[in-house]
Every structure is written in structure tokens, then in C-alpha cells.
Amino acid sequence: MLAGLLAGVALPAFAEVIERSPRPRSRGDAGAPVPSARGPVDSAGLIAAAKLGGAVAFVLADAATGEVLEAREPDRALPPASVAKAVTSLFALDRLGPGFRFATRVLATGPVSGGTVQGDLVLVGGGDPTLQTDQLGDLAARLAKAGVKGATGRFLYWDGALPRIEGIAADQPEHVGYNAAISGLNLNFNRVHFEWKRAGSDWQVAVDARGERFVPAVAMVRVGIVGRDAPLFTYGKGRVEEWTVASSALGKGGSRWLPVRDPGRYTAEVFRTLARAQGITLAAPEPSGTRPEGREVGRVESEPLSEVLREMLKFSTNLTAECVGLTASGQQSLAASARAMDAWVRERFGVTVSLADHSGLGGASRVTAAGMARIIGQAHREGLGLKPLLRDVGMKDDKGRVIEGHAVKVLAKSGTLNFVSGLAGHISPPGGRELIFAIFTGDPERRDAVPVALREEPEGGKAWTKRARTLQGQLVNRWAAAWG
């Protein structure tokens, strides 16, 4: 299993990226029978065949009226996993607006004379979760083109636009990149690229903050390879973040992304390296305890919030969800921010949810299928802007095979944790009746029984998730045929 986790490829950056979402069978395909008349489908038989254990809850409703057409345990509270990001999207759109942009700025505290800032140069974060190395490299190049060569004072960075949080969820392994740290300065989803290659009896190791055009080395993170079988990783927090990796899991070579726990300093260090490559000399970065003032000499802006959210929903980026949620709430902890969003949901939709964060990564979050269906349905009827951001996850047959060119669109958000899976959104037949659905499957007790160190790839987890997704596809399939 350890070898499988480090098989020589860079692992995904996100909590779960659904490769192909469940697709309903079209009417007349081989497999379980499709109803010939409109009405409830044999959900009980499908659920029994899935052999998931735990609970299966769902609601199917008419999109135009909200009328519930089918339901199973609609008020059973289960972990929503990344389906929670749909709620976060609505919260952020309401509080910030679809045109909101995050900004990362460079300030000069004094005039520029002969190319040198007469004072401090300050990198000021605005909480942008999407900032990448190439954008920082281009920012440094623009400063150099404008004639900036250095500063007489310090190189400061300010990451206080958002609270500093070392990880989203305490119940996740230390080494997984999707359990990101959070701050007002974020880079590469707060991950560093670790690459290894066998060199005789030793190893060549590189740690960098690579983009597509810039590959700056990173000194504040070190990775050592140790001759052992377990544990797979160890982590030591300090001025230099020290990782060790079990050599038995590495094969001949490969790479993966590791989390960085001090993203503000990481971003500042990378910017300093990129600036030096452009001929700009800066001192070692120092944190600024207060929000700095000065003349803006450069900036990077994110895409508009609507596009940030579209990418978040597509790739299920946890850091993005937490940054937009924290920015929307203005709170100083994830717990307080989640409570603020809970209160907003109650006021706006009349639905009670209990969320531990904005991404759904924390296993303590709970939502009902009835509540999620009501949120999505009301958002649709009031034109709140969620539906255009959802990905068309399409249709699959009963064996999970893609049905190419299927006319029915399924615009939805999926969510996956260990032994937890959800899917919620719209079923849109061409010229037919639009439907809203929410499906939550989960065995939280089985999930909680997995030791934290093994939660990246628990025994039986992949097979369970495959069965859960197949069940979701079968239900959506039959609903589209029976009600759409």
C-alpha cells in the first residue's frame, strides 16, 4: 500500500477529483429495469445491491415547485464531504458578489530613487487561494521592467488578511496536500513539489515551488529519505519544515506535492528568489505584524469570484473553499466562520446545517438530503447563480461506463471522504422536467475507525467509493427516466 501511495507520479492537489461522475442509463439500456410510467423507482433494491453499510439518504424534487417526488431518510444528517462547497459558493456570492477579486500587492514605504526603494518593500496578501508561482514570477518581472532593483530597508510580508491556520481538518494525515494550511498569503495551494530519483545507493532529492515557466528552489522545506518501512512520512515543525520519507515506498523515482504549514513565509521566500532572478535584491523576508501602508508598485489579481468558484467546484479545491468562506464571513477561525455560514443558511433558506468548515473536509460536518435539496432548489428558483457554476457530471450506465453524447445534463457537485460519498444538483432533460436531487451515503463509524495515518488510502475505501458512485448514477438514471 505504501508503494502505491508513492508510485512515481505527482498526486492530485485536491481532496477529491471525481474522474467521471455517475451517469444514468438511458431508457432501454440493458441492466436494471427502467419504469415505463412516471413514479417512484426501486431505490431499495439498488441500495441493497450496493452493499455499502451505514446510511443512504436522498431527496428528489421538482426544480420549479420544490415538490418532493421521492425521498429516503430525508432528515438523516450525514457528512456532506465536498458537496458543502456548493453552500460555500452561495455564501460567497451573496457576501462578496460574483465580480469580487482577490489582490496580492507589493508596496513601497518610501520613494524609489535610482531603482532603489528608500524604505521597505512589502508583499501584501489579500487571501487569494489561487496564486501560482508563474504569477509571482511575472510580478517580479514587471517590477524589474519598471526599474526596481532593491530596497534600502527590509523585505516584509503581511499575511494577516485571513487567520493563520496550519491545517483545515485535524482528522487528516499530516502529509496530504489537500489538508492545506491557510493564511492571507497562499501559493500553489500551499504545497511544495518534492521530487526524488535513485542515484546508485543514494537518492537525489529536489524541493521547489514549480510553475509552468518558473521553478524556484525552496529552502524552508527539507525532505530526507530514511531506510524504513513505516511510517510513510514524519514531519517536524520549525524554521525549516523537516520531512522524512520511508525509502521502501519510493521505487526508482517520482514526485508528489507536500503541504507547507507556514504559507506566508513560503510565498515571500519564493517571491524573493524570483525577484533575484530578475536582478532585484531583497533582504530575507520578515513578517509584518500590522497591516502595512505604502505606495503600490505592483499587484496580481485573481479571476472574478464566479470563475474562482467554478474552478473550485470542478476540482474540489479545499483551500479555495476555506479562503472564500473566511473572506465572506470576516471571522478569525474556521469554526467561527462555519457557524456564521450556518446562521446565514438558516436565515436565507430556512435550513439547519452544522458545518465544521467551508470545504467539507472535516468529518464532523452534517447536512440532510432534504436540507441540501431545498438549498439548491431555492437557489435555482431565485437565480442566485450556483447552477451556471456547477460541472456537467454527465451520465453513466449501471456499470459505470460513460454514455457518450447523452442528452440529459446532470449539473452537480460531488463529495468524497473515506466511506462517505455525496452528489447533489440538477437533472436537466432536454425539453423535460428539471429535477433537483441530493444523495448522501455514509458510514461515519467505519470512517472514524480508520487510524488517522492511514486515511489517505484506507483498506476497502476505493471499492466502497466505487459502489457508492455507481449507486448514485443508478438513482439519477432512473429518476431522469421516471420523472424527467
C-alpha positions, 0 to 999 in steps of 0.5 A, a space after each residue: 500500500 505504501 508503494 502505491 501511495 508513492 508510485 512515481 507520479 505527482 498526486 492530485 492537489 485536491 481532496 477529491 477529483 471525481 474522474 467521471 461522475 455517475 451517469 444514468 442509463 438511458 431508457 432501454 439500456 440493458 441492466 436494471 429495469 427502467 419504469 415505463 410510467 412516471 413514479 417512484 423507482 426501486 431505490 431499495 433494491 439498488 441500495 441493497 445491491 450496493 452493499 455499502 453499510 451505514 446510511 443512504 439518504 436522498 431527496 428528489 424534487 421538482 426544480 420549479 415547485 420544490 415538490 418532493 417526488 421521492 425521498 429516503 431518510 430525508 432528515 438523516 444528517 450525514 457528512 456532506 464531504 465536498 458537496 458543502 462547497 456548493 453552500 460555500 459558493 452561495 455564501 460567497 456570492 451573496 457576501 462578496 458578489 460574483 465580480 469580487 477579486 482577490 489582490 496580492 500587492 507589493 508596496 513601497 514605504 518610501 520613494 524609489 530613487 535610482 531603482 532603489 526603494 528608500 524604505 521597505 518593500 512589502 508583499 501584501 496578501 489579500 487571501 487569494 487561494 489561487 496564486 501560482 508561482 508563474 504569477 509571482 514570477 511575472 510580478 517580479 518581472 514587471 517590477 524589474 521592467 519598471 526599474 526596481 532593483 532593491 530596497 534600502 530597508 527590509 523585505 516584509 510580508 503581511 499575511 494577516 488578511 485571513 487567520 493563520 491556520 496550519 491545517 483545515 481538518 485535524 482528522 487528516 494525515 499530516 502529509 496530504 496536500 489537500 489538508 492545506 494550511 491557510 493564511 492571507 498569503 497562499 501559493 500553489 495551494 500551499 504545497 511544495 513539489 518534492 521530487 526524488 530519483 535513485 542515484 546508485 545507493 543514494 537518492 537525489 532529492 529536489 524541493 521547489 515551488 514549480 510553475 509552468 515557466 518558473 521553478 524556484 528552489 525552496 529552502 524552508 522545506 527539507 525532505 530526507 529519505 530514511 531506510 524504513 518501512 513505516 511510517 510513510 512520512 514524519 514531519 517536524 515543525 520549525 524554521 525549516 519544515 523537516 520531512 522524512 520519507 520511508 525509502 521502501 515506498 519510493 521505487 526508482 523515482 517520482 514526485 508528489 506535492 507536500 503541504 507547507 504549514 507556514 504559507 506566508 513565509 513560503 510565498 515571500 521566500 519564493 517571491 524573493 528568489 524570483 525577484 533575484 532572478 530578475 536582478 532585484 535584491 531583497 533582504 530575507 523576508 520578515 513578517 509584518 505584524 500590522 497591516 502595512 501602508 505604502 505606495 503600490 508598485 505592483 499587484 496580481 489579481 485573481 479571476 472574478 469570484 464566479 470563475 474562482 468558484 467554478 474552478 473550485 467546484 470542478 476540482 474540489 479545491 479545499 483551500 479555495 473553499 476555506 479562503 472564500 468562506 473566511 473572506 465572506 464571513 470576516 471571522 478569525 477561525 474556521 469554526 467561527 466562520 462555519 457557524 456564521 455560514 450556518 446562521 446565514 443558511 438558516 436565515 436565507 433558506 430556512 435550513 439547519 446545517 452544522 458545518 465544521 468548515 467551508 470545504 467539507 473536509 472535516 468529518 464532523 460536518 452534517 447536512 440532510 438530503 432534504 436540507 441540501 435539496 431545498 438549498 439548491 432548489 431555492 437557489 435555482 428558483 431565485 437565480 442566485 447563480 450556483 447552477 451556471 457554476 456547477 460541472 456537467 457530471 454527465 451520465 453513466 450506465 449501471 456499470 459505470 461506463 460513460 454514455 457518450 453524447 447523452 442528452 440529459 445534463 446532470 449539473 452537480 457537485 460531488 463529495 468524497 471522504 473515506 466511506 462517505 460519498 455525496 452528489 447533489 444538483 440538477 437533472 436537466 432533460 432536454 425539453 423535460 422536467 428539471 429535477 433537483 436531487 441530493 444523495 448522501 451515503 455514509 458510514 461515519 463509524 467505519 470512517 472514524 475507525 480508520 487510524 488517522 495515518 492511514 486515511 489517505 488510502 484506507 483498506 476497502 475505501 476505493 471499492 466502497 467509493 466505487 459502489 457508492 458512485 455507481 449507486 448514485 448514477 443508478 438513482 439519477 438514471 432512473 429518476 431522469 427516466 421516471 420523472 424527467 
